[in-house]
Amino acid sequence: MVSPTGEVLISARWIVPVIPSDTVFENHALVISESVIKDLLPVDTARNQYPNATEIELPQHLLTAGFINSHGHAAMSLLRGYADDRELMDWLGNHIWPVEAKLVNHDFVKDGTTLAIAEMISTGTTCAADTYFFPNAVATAFIENKFRGQVAMPVIQFANAWAESEEQHIQKGLEFRDSIKDSELVSTAFAPHSPYTVTDKAFEQVQLHADELDIPIHLHLHETRDEVENAVAQTGKRPMQRMHDLGLISSTLQTIHMTQLVEKEFDLLASNGVHVAHCPESNMKLASGFCPVDELLRNGINVALGTDSAASNNNLDMLEETRSAALLSKVLTSDATSISAFEALAMATINGARLLGLGEKIGSLEKGKLADVIAVDLSAINFQPIHNPVSQLIYTATGHQVSHTWINGELLYDDYQFTLLDEGRLKAIVGEWHKKIEAIS
């Protein structure tokens, strides 16, 4: 029965609000009114104060903010498992880019993005930063499935199915931005691919438009040692220095990967408020290197988490990503206290919101914020006993234990079932793309 007030009361064994940090509320309830979090209080008090609310009881669940995937290429989910176990430039140049050249079009992007959205909603991600060709198709998939995200406008010097030149990428990107600027779910950014695929002239144009429109720049940077060494050999500059000279190093820059850093670059990032999206599993799979997360955080630099694409991961499970980030940092620093479970959760939630400029709207369960919420079922035997539910969330759970997902207060995943998305139809569509990909392999 739907409450006449439109209020929903979600009672849970544990609620982890993210803000305040290091906090777990037991036997509390979250009250949602339409798209907004209205209250967070003990269950009995909530029932007394909101007697007409529709109650959803989750007695063995942990409730927290939806995960924010700070970097990905959603449509590439159609290439999951394609050309695995190869070095990055071999993987890109000899396998991924050729198949993209033959198959990528509006429908490929829309269908691949929908596949990614299904995976993300069912594993607890409620917002994602995406960059790929045909951003209008990405945005359409996001909006149709009521999914939140930053859909970036790609810029690259190579011709592709979407645009033929850097200038055309920028122009088409600006047209796309105008078409979705009033969307409540979709924001945008410029996404020059990387220093080795974009010219100085294009970077300058991107910076000019980004400043005029007050939108961020999403950039692969210092992804591998070869990238940095080749740049120094060709230009005499490390890529970050080149970006600094071009005026891109600022608080609106979202840097991706950042596995190769020297001491003075930490100072440059910190003093300019640059954000970092860390993609540990993709970096490990492609042997790209290790992002020095612990040192970044100690320098006051905001570090969020991203999965990269399912083609290089091979999933979009943000819980797996948080665990990998925490464990990898402990190994690299030889410090078991590096990146605690709470810190890893923050990287997957509020830090991602801050990277996207949405920290005042999402990323934590606070009154007045948008109700992007997930529930994780901790009832299974492999979680018992539960001494610390946040430790179990980060070090034991995967996205497959996410049972409920709300975006904007709307329940899109209810007890492991999609409420809007047609899973059977989606599988059939993906099957047709699988045949097309196999036919050209």
C-alpha positions as CSV (number, residue, x, y, z in Angstrom):
1,M,0.0,0.0,0.0
2,V,1.3,3.4,-1.0
3,S,1.4,6.0,1.8
4,P,-1.0,9.0,1.3
5,T,1.8,11.3,2.3
6,G,4.2,9.8,-0.3
7,E,6.7,9.1,2.5
8,V,8.7,5.9,2.6
9,L,10.2,4.6,5.9
10,I,13.1,2.1,5.4
11,S,14.0,0.4,8.6
12,A,17.3,-1.5,8.6
13,R,19.6,-3.4,11.0
14,W,22.4,-1.0,10.2
15,I,22.5,2.4,8.5
16,V,25.9,3.8,7.5
17,P,25.4,7.5,6.5
18,V,29.0,8.1,5.3
19,I,28.7,11.6,6.8
20,P,29.4,11.7,9.8
21,S,32.4,9.5,9.0
22,D,33.1,6.3,11.1
23,T,29.4,6.1,12.1
24,V,27.0,3.2,12.1
25,F,23.4,3.5,13.3
26,E,21.8,0.3,14.5
27,N,18.0,-0.3,14.3
28,H,17.4,3.1,12.7
29,A,15.1,4.2,9.8
30,L,15.6,6.4,6.8
31,V,12.6,8.5,5.8
32,I,12.3,9.4,2.1
33,S,9.8,12.0,0.9
34,E,9.5,11.9,-2.9
35,S,13.1,12.3,-4.1
36,V,14.7,13.6,-0.9
37,I,16.0,12.2,2.4
38,K,13.7,13.7,5.0
39,D,14.9,12.1,8.2
40,L,17.2,9.5,9.8
41,L,16.3,8.4,13.3
42,P,15.6,5.3,15.6
43,V,13.0,3.0,14.2
44,D,10.5,3.4,17.0
45,T,10.7,7.1,16.9
46,A,10.4,7.1,13.1
47,R,7.2,5.0,13.3
48,N,5.7,7.4,15.8
49,Q,6.7,10.5,13.9
50,Y,5.7,9.1,10.4
51,P,2.7,6.9,11.2
52,N,1.4,7.1,7.6
53,A,4.6,6.3,5.8
54,T,5.0,3.2,3.8
55,E,7.5,1.0,5.7
56,I,10.0,-1.3,4.0
57,E,11.5,-3.6,6.7
58,L,15.1,-4.8,6.1
59,P,16.0,-6.5,9.4
60,Q,19.3,-8.1,8.2
61,H,20.5,-5.4,5.9
62,L,22.9,-2.5,5.8
63,L,21.7,0.7,4.3
64,T,24.1,3.2,2.8
65,A,24.5,5.8,0.1
66,G,24.6,4.5,-3.5
67,F,28.0,4.0,-5.0
68,I,29.4,6.5,-7.5
69,N,31.5,5.1,-10.3
70,S,33.8,7.9,-11.1
71,H,35.2,6.6,-14.3
72,G,33.9,4.3,-17.0
73,H,33.0,3.6,-20.6
74,A,29.6,2.0,-20.2
75,A,29.0,0.9,-23.8
76,M,32.2,-1.2,-23.7
77,S,30.3,-3.7,-21.6
78,L,29.5,-5.3,-24.9
79,L,33.2,-6.0,-25.2
80,R,33.4,-7.7,-21.8
81,G,36.1,-10.4,-22.0
82,Y,37.1,-9.5,-25.5
83,A,40.9,-9.6,-26.1
84,D,41.8,-10.2,-22.4
85,D,45.3,-10.7,-21.0
86,R,47.1,-8.1,-23.3
87,E,49.2,-5.1,-22.6
88,L,47.4,-1.8,-22.7
89,M,48.5,-0.4,-26.1
90,D,48.3,-3.8,-27.7
91,W,44.8,-4.3,-26.3
92,L,43.7,-0.8,-27.5
93,G,45.5,-0.5,-30.8
94,N,45.2,-4.1,-32.1
95,H,41.9,-5.2,-30.7
96,I,39.6,-2.7,-29.1
97,W,40.0,0.3,-31.5
98,P,39.6,-2.0,-34.6
99,V,36.4,-3.6,-33.4
100,E,35.0,-0.2,-32.3
101,A,35.8,1.2,-35.8
102,K,33.6,-1.5,-37.3
103,L,30.7,-1.7,-34.9
104,V,30.3,1.4,-32.8
105,N,27.2,3.5,-33.7
106,H,24.3,5.0,-31.8
107,D,22.6,1.7,-31.2
108,F,25.8,0.0,-30.0
109,V,26.3,2.7,-27.5
110,K,22.7,2.9,-26.3
111,D,22.4,-0.9,-25.9
112,G,25.9,-1.3,-24.3
113,T,25.1,1.5,-21.9
114,T,21.8,-0.1,-20.9
115,L,23.7,-3.3,-20.2
116,A,26.1,-1.4,-18.0
117,I,23.2,0.4,-16.2
118,A,21.5,-2.9,-15.4
119,E,24.8,-4.2,-13.9
120,M,25.4,-1.0,-11.9
121,I,21.9,-0.7,-10.5
122,S,21.9,-4.4,-9.5
123,T,25.3,-4.0,-7.7
124,G,24.6,-0.8,-5.9
125,T,25.9,2.0,-8.2
126,T,23.5,4.9,-8.5
127,C,25.6,7.4,-10.4
128,A,28.4,7.1,-12.9
129,A,30.8,9.3,-14.8
130,D,30.9,8.0,-18.4
131,T,32.9,8.9,-21.5
132,Y,32.4,7.4,-24.9
133,F,31.4,8.2,-28.4
134,F,27.8,9.1,-29.1
135,P,27.2,10.8,-25.7
136,N,23.6,11.5,-26.8
137,A,23.0,7.7,-26.8
138,V,24.6,7.3,-23.4
139,A,22.4,10.1,-22.0
140,T,19.3,8.6,-23.6
141,A,20.0,5.3,-21.9
142,F,20.7,7.0,-18.5
143,I,17.4,9.0,-18.7
144,E,15.2,6.1,-19.9
145,N,16.4,4.0,-17.0
146,K,16.3,6.8,-14.5
147,F,20.0,6.5,-13.8
148,R,22.2,9.4,-12.6
149,G,25.4,10.4,-14.2
150,Q,28.0,12.7,-15.8
151,V,28.0,12.0,-19.5
152,A,31.2,13.4,-21.0
153,M,31.9,14.8,-24.5
154,P,34.8,12.9,-26.0
155,V,37.6,14.7,-27.8
156,I,40.3,12.7,-29.7
157,Q,42.4,13.5,-32.8
158,F,41.5,10.3,-34.6
159,A,38.5,10.0,-36.8
160,N,35.8,7.6,-35.6
161,A,32.1,6.9,-36.1
162,W,31.0,9.9,-34.1
163,A,33.3,12.6,-35.3
164,E,36.1,13.1,-37.9
165,S,38.4,15.7,-36.2
166,E,39.1,17.3,-32.8
167,E,37.1,20.4,-34.0
168,Q,34.1,18.3,-34.9
169,H,34.3,16.4,-31.6
170,I,34.2,19.8,-29.7
171,Q,31.4,21.2,-31.9
172,K,29.2,18.1,-31.6
173,G,30.0,18.0,-27.8
174,L,28.7,21.5,-27.4
175,E,25.5,20.6,-29.3
176,F,25.0,17.6,-27.0
177,R,25.6,19.7,-23.9
178,D,22.9,22.2,-25.1
179,S,20.5,19.3,-25.6
180,I,20.8,18.0,-22.0
181,K,21.7,21.1,-19.9
182,D,18.4,21.1,-18.2
183,S,18.3,17.4,-17.2
184,E,17.9,16.6,-13.5
185,L,19.8,13.3,-13.9
186,V,22.5,14.0,-16.4
187,S,25.3,16.5,-16.2
188,T,28.2,16.8,-18.6
189,A,32.0,17.3,-18.9
190,F,34.6,17.6,-21.6
191,A,36.6,14.4,-22.0
192,P,39.8,14.9,-24.0
193,H,41.0,11.3,-24.1
194,S,44.6,11.7,-23.0
195,P,47.7,13.8,-23.6
196,Y,49.0,11.3,-26.3
197,T,45.7,11.5,-28.3
198,V,44.8,15.2,-28.1
199,T,46.7,18.2,-29.5
200,D,47.6,21.4,-27.6
201,K,45.2,23.3,-29.8
202,A,42.3,21.1,-28.9
203,F,43.2,21.2,-25.2
204,E,43.2,25.0,-25.3
205,Q,39.8,25.0,-27.0
206,V,38.4,22.5,-24.4
207,Q,39.7,24.7,-21.6
208,L,38.2,27.8,-23.1
209,H,34.7,26.2,-23.5
210,A,34.9,24.5,-20.1
211,D,35.6,27.8,-18.4
212,E,32.8,29.6,-20.3
213,L,30.2,26.8,-19.5
214,D,31.5,26.1,-16.0
215,I,31.9,22.4,-16.6
216,P,34.6,20.0,-15.6
217,I,37.3,18.2,-17.7
218,H,37.6,14.4,-17.4
219,L,41.1,13.2,-18.5
220,H,43.1,10.0,-18.6
221,L,46.5,11.1,-17.2
222,H,49.7,9.4,-16.2
223,E,48.1,6.0,-16.8
224,T,51.3,4.1,-17.6
225,R,55.1,4.5,-17.3
226,D,55.4,4.3,-21.1
227,E,53.0,7.2,-21.5
228,V,55.1,9.4,-19.3
229,E,58.4,8.3,-20.7
230,N,57.3,8.7,-24.3
231,A,56.0,12.2,-23.5
232,V,59.3,13.3,-22.0
233,A,61.2,11.9,-25.0
234,Q,58.9,13.7,-27.5
235,T,58.2,17.0,-25.7
236,G,60.7,17.2,-22.8
237,K,57.8,17.4,-20.4
238,R,55.9,15.0,-18.2
239,P,52.2,15.0,-19.3
240,M,51.0,16.7,-16.1
241,Q,53.5,19.6,-16.7
242,R,52.2,20.0,-20.2
243,M,48.6,20.1,-18.8
244,H,49.7,22.7,-16.3
245,D,51.3,24.8,-19.0
246,L,48.1,24.6,-21.0
247,G,46.0,25.8,-18.0
248,L,44.1,22.5,-17.3
249,I,45.4,21.9,-13.8
250,S,42.5,23.2,-11.6
251,S,39.7,22.2,-9.3
252,T,37.5,21.3,-12.3
253,L,40.0,18.7,-13.5
254,Q,39.0,15.0,-13.0
255,T,42.2,13.0,-13.5
256,I,41.9,9.3,-14.2
257,H,44.4,6.5,-13.2
258,M,47.4,8.6,-12.1
259,T,49.7,5.6,-11.5
260,Q,53.0,7.6,-12.2
261,L,53.6,10.5,-9.9
262,V,56.6,12.3,-8.4
263,E,56.8,14.4,-5.3
264,K,56.3,17.8,-6.9
265,E,53.2,16.6,-8.7
266,F,51.4,15.9,-5.4
267,D,51.9,19.5,-4.4
268,L,50.6,20.6,-7.8
269,L,47.5,18.5,-7.5
270,A,46.8,19.6,-3.9
271,S,47.4,23.3,-4.4
272,N,45.0,23.3,-7.3
273,G,42.3,21.1,-5.9
274,V,42.5,18.5,-8.7
275,H,40.4,15.3,-8.2
276,V,41.7,11.7,-8.9
277,A,39.6,8.7,-10.0
278,H,41.4,5.6,-9.0
279,C,40.7,2.4,-11.0
280,P,42.6,-0.3,-9.2
281,E,41.2,-3.4,-10.9
282,S,41.6,-2.2,-14.4
283,N,45.1,-0.9,-13.6
284,M,46.0,-4.3,-12.2
285,K,44.5,-6.2,-15.1
286,L,46.3,-4.1,-17.7
287,A,49.5,-3.9,-15.6
288,S,49.3,-0.1,-15.9
289,G,50.8,0.6,-12.5
290,F,49.6,1.6,-9.0
291,C,48.0,4.9,-8.0
292,P,49.6,6.1,-4.7
293,V,46.3,6.6,-3.0
294,D,47.6,6.8,0.5
295,E,50.0,9.6,-0.3
296,L,47.3,11.4,-2.3
297,L,44.9,11.3,0.6
298,R,47.6,12.4,3.0
299,N,48.2,15.4,0.8
300,G,44.5,16.4,1.0
301,I,43.7,15.3,-2.6
302,N,40.2,14.0,-3.2
303,V,40.4,10.4,-4.4
304,A,37.3,8.6,-5.8
305,L,36.9,5.2,-7.3
306,G,36.0,4.0,-10.8
307,T,35.8,0.6,-12.5
308,D,36.9,1.8,-16.0
309,S,35.1,-0.3,-18.6
310,A,33.9,-3.9,-18.2
311,A,36.2,-4.6,-21.2
312,S,39.2,-4.0,-18.9
313,N,37.9,-5.0,-15.5
314,N,35.7,-7.3,-16.3
315,N,32.8,-6.0,-14.1
316,L,31.3,-2.8,-12.8
317,D,31.0,-4.0,-9.2
318,M,32.0,-1.1,-7.0
319,L,32.1,-3.2,-3.8
320,E,34.9,-5.3,-5.4
321,E,36.6,-2.0,-6.4
322,T,36.5,-0.7,-2.8
323,R,38.0,-3.9,-1.5
324,S,40.8,-3.9,-4.2
325,A,41.6,-0.3,-3.4
326,A,41.9,-0.9,0.3
327,L,43.9,-4.1,0.1
328,L,46.2,-2.8,-2.7
329,S,47.0,0.3,-0.6
330,K,47.9,-1.8,2.4
331,V,50.3,-3.9,0.3
332,L,52.0,-0.9,-1.4
333,T,52.5,1.0,1.8
334,S,53.3,-2.1,4.0
335,D,50.8,-0.5,6.4
336,A,47.7,-2.5,7.4
337,T,46.0,0.7,8.6
338,S,46.2,2.3,5.1
339,I,42.7,2.8,3.7
340,S,40.3,1.6,6.3
341,A,36.9,0.1,5.5
342,F,35.2,3.4,6.2
343,E,37.7,5.3,4.1
344,A,37.2,2.9,1.2
345,L,33.4,3.4,1.5
346,A,33.9,7.2,1.4
347,M,36.0,6.9,-1.7
348,A,33.1,5.0,-3.4
349,T,30.5,7.5,-2.3
350,I,31.1,11.0,-1.0
351,N,34.5,11.4,-2.7
352,G,32.9,10.4,-6.0
353,A,30.2,13.0,-5.4
354,R,32.8,15.6,-4.8
355,L,34.7,14.7,-7.9
356,L,31.5,15.2,-9.9
357,G,30.7,18.5,-8.2
358,L,27.6,16.8,-6.6
359,G,28.8,16.6,-3.0
360,E,26.0,18.8,-1.7
361,K,23.4,16.6,-3.4
362,I,24.4,12.9,-3.2
363,G,27.1,10.7,-1.7
364,S,25.8,10.4,1.9
365,L,22.6,9.8,3.7
366,E,22.0,13.3,5.1
367,K,18.7,15.2,5.4
368,G,17.9,17.2,2.3
369,K,20.1,15.2,0.0
370,L,18.7,13.3,-2.9
371,A,17.6,9.7,-2.0
372,D,20.2,7.6,-3.8
373,V,20.3,4.7,-1.5
374,I,21.2,1.0,-1.5
375,A,20.5,-1.9,0.8
376,V,23.0,-4.8,1.2
377,D,21.8,-8.2,2.6
378,L,24.2,-9.4,5.3
379,S,22.1,-12.4,6.4
380,A,24.1,-15.1,4.6
381,I,26.3,-17.5,6.6
382,N,29.6,-16.2,5.1
383,F,28.9,-12.8,6.9
384,Q,28.5,-14.3,10.3
385,P,29.3,-13.2,13.0
386,I,29.1,-9.5,12.3
387,H,31.4,-7.7,14.6
388,N,31.7,-4.7,12.3
389,P,29.2,-4.4,9.5
390,V,31.3,-1.9,7.5
391,S,34.2,-4.3,7.5
392,Q,31.9,-7.1,6.3
393,L,30.6,-4.7,3.6
394,I,34.0,-3.9,2.2
395,Y,36.0,-7.1,2.9
396,T,33.3,-9.8,2.4
397,A,30.4,-8.5,0.3
398,T,30.1,-8.1,-3.4
399,G,27.5,-6.3,-5.5
400,H,25.6,-9.5,-5.7
401,Q,24.4,-8.9,-2.1
402,V,22.8,-5.6,-3.0
403,S,19.1,-6.3,-2.7
404,H,17.5,-2.8,-3.2
405,T,18.5,0.3,-5.1
406,W,16.8,3.7,-5.0
407,I,17.7,6.6,-7.2
408,N,16.0,9.9,-6.6
409,G,13.8,8.1,-4.1
410,E,12.5,5.7,-6.7
411,L,12.9,2.0,-6.1
412,L,14.6,0.6,-9.2
413,Y,15.8,-2.7,-7.8
414,D,13.5,-4.4,-5.4
415,D,14.5,-7.6,-3.6
416,Y,16.9,-8.5,-6.4
417,Q,14.4,-7.7,-9.2
418,F,14.4,-4.8,-11.6
419,T,11.3,-2.7,-11.4
420,L,11.7,-0.7,-14.6
421,L,14.3,-2.4,-16.8
422,D,13.3,-5.5,-18.9
423,E,16.1,-7.9,-18.2
424,G,14.9,-10.6,-20.7
425,R,14.7,-8.1,-23.6
426,L,18.1,-6.7,-22.7
427,K,19.7,-10.2,-22.8
428,A,18.2,-10.8,-26.2
429,I,19.6,-7.5,-27.5
430,V,23.1,-8.2,-26.1
431,G,23.0,-11.7,-27.7
432,E,22.6,-10.1,-31.1
433,W,25.6,-7.8,-30.5
434,H,27.6,-10.8,-29.3
435,K,27.0,-12.5,-32.7
436,K,28.1,-9.3,-34.6
437,I,31.3,-9.0,-32.5
438,E,32.2,-12.7,-33.0
439,A,31.6,-12.4,-36.7
440,I,34.4,-9.9,-37.1
441,S,36.8,-11.4,-34.6
